[in-house]
Amino acid sequence: MSKSDVKTGFCRYLRTRLMHLPDMEPDPHTYGFDLSEVGHVWCDKTMRVIGPDDGLVAEEKCGPDRVCFQGS
């Protein structure tokens, strides 16, 4: 994966099933895949699709504008 393929700006607690497959994602805080193609995502802090701020967890929603956001 090249540096240009790495997606940044997501919360470090945004999770997907691909992060639990070592061959798919070597660094759990970078995204070399398109999250919109993954399907289900969740917050690692709450273990739900609702974040600590009671907002929906989604690729387009879990950014620096959230109060619960933690950069990687």
N, C-alpha and C positions, 0 to 999 in steps of 0.2 A: 504494500500500500504506500503510495507516495504522499508527501505532506499535503499536496493539493487535494487529495481525496479525503482528508480528515475533516470531519465536521466539528466545529467548536461552537461555544456559546450556549450549550445545553447545561442543565443542572447535573451535577455529579450524582444525584440520586435518581435520575431518570433511568429506568431499567427496561430491558427486553430479554426475551429468552436467548437470543444470540449471544448475550454476554456471558452465558453459562456454558458455552461451547468454546473451549480454548482455541481450537483451530480457526474459529470464525472471527474472534475479536480479542487480540492479544492485550490491548490496553482498555480496561473497562471505563475509562473516562474520555475516550475519543470514539468517534463514530465513523468508520470507514464504509458503512453501508447506509442505505436510504431507510430511515426509520419508518417512512410511510409504507414501505413494502414489507415491513416486519409483522405488522398486525398489532397485537396487544402490547402495550407498555404500561408500566406502573411506577409508583414512587417507592424507592427502597426505604425511606423513612417510615412511611405509613403502611407499606406492603399492600396498597390499594390503588385504584385509579383516581382517587381523590388525594391531593397533596395536603401537607400540614396546614396550609392556608385555606382549606376547604374548596380549592379550585380543582378543576379537571386536569388530569395529567395527560399531556399530549405533546408531540414534537414541537408544534407551533405555539404551545402555551407555556412550556417550562424553560423560560429564558430569564435574563437579568431583571426584567420588570416585575417578577414575582418576589414577594417578601421572604419566601422560604428558599429562594435560589441560592445555591452554593456552586461557585465556579470550580472547575477541575484543576 
